[in-house]
Amino acid sequence: MLDALLRLQARLRTLFRTYGRVALGVWFSVFALTWLGFYLALGAGLDLAAFLRAVAETLHLDAQAWASAGAGTGQVVIAYAAAQVTKPLRIVITLTLTPVVARWLGRAPATPSSTVVAADTSGSAAS
């Protein structure tokens, strides 16, 4: 599981280098929507103790400690923690959406072959 997460994070770093600000915008948009979604779900009456127990059991943590931790914690903090649990899923969503958003914005990166051709034509013109 940890190895898979590390591979996803490496792919995310490559995506950030390739797409730059577009990738960062997608990443933070997905994070903000996730955080807001959890915040609204908690405000609508999501059973916090059951949710924290399920998260703790999924991550093989002490479920009782997590359930009691939510008792005095604010809704914003709990929504943030819940959003952090979804990080692997958010990485996959970002990896999938960024190329689509970049094409839609007209900011798709040049393919390596077209970059080489462009460099060759500019170099031969200078000779």
N, C-alpha and C positions, 0 to 999 in steps of 0.2 A: 504494500500500500504506500509506504513512504517513498519507495523507488519510483512508483508511478507518479506521485505528486511532484517529485524532483524533476522528472522528465517533462511534465506539464509546465512547470515553472521555467525550465530551460527553453521550451518552445515559446512561452510568453515573452521572455527576454528577447528572443530572436524576432518575434513579432513587433516588439517595441522598437528595435533597431531598424526594422524594415519599414514600418508604417508611421513611426514617430508620433506626432500629436494626434493623429487619427486614432491610433491604438490606445493612447492614454485617454482620449475622450470617451471611447467605447468602454474601456475598463472602469472609469469613474462613473459613467452613466449607469452601467449594469450594477455597480456597487450601490449607488445612491437609490436606484429603484428597488434593489433587494432590501436595503435598510429601511426605506420608507414602507415597503410591503410588510415587513415584520412589525414595524411600529404601528401601522394601521391594524394589523391582525391582533396585536396585543391590546390595542385600544378597543377593538370590537369584541374582546372577551376570550381570546385564545387561552386555553387552560395552561397557564405558565408552568406549573409544577409538572404536569404530564409532559409538556414539551421539553423541559430541561432534563427530565428523567430519560426520555427517548434519545435526546442528543447524547447524554452521558453514556447510555448503554451502547449506542452506536460507536462511540469513540473509546469504549472500554474504560470509562472513568467511574469514580464513585458517584453513583446516581443520587444517593441520599444527600451528599454534600452539595451537589449542583442544584437539586430541588430546593434545599433550604437557602442556598445563596440567592435565589431569586426573590426571597420574601421581602427584603428591604431595598432592593435595587430598583432604580428608576427604569421607566419604560424605554427611554432612549438608549440606555446602557445595555439593556437586555436585547433590544432590537439589534444593536451593534454586534453583540456577541453572537447572536443567531446568524447575522449576515456573515460573520467570519467563519462560521461552521460551513457555510456554503461556498467557500473559496474554490475548492476544486471544480465545482459546477460552474462558478463564475468564470474561471479560467477557460473552460471548454466553450462557454458561450462567447467570450471575448475572441478566442481563436477562430470561431466560426463567423461571427458578425463583422469583425474588422475588415476583411477583404471586401465584403459586400458594401459596407458603408464607405470605404475608400473609393470603390468604383462609382458609387452613387454620387460622391462628392467630386469625382474627377481627379482624385489624388492617389490612384493606384500606382505602386512603384513600377519603374521600368524593369523589364525582364533583363537578365544578364546579357543575353545575346544582343538586344537592342542598345544596351549601354556600350558594348564593345564596338558595335557598328558606328554609333555616334562619336565615340572617341577616335576611331579610325578616320572618319570623314573630316573631323575637325583637325586632326593631326596632319592629314595629307593636304589640306587647304593651306596650312601654315608653311608647308615646305616650299 
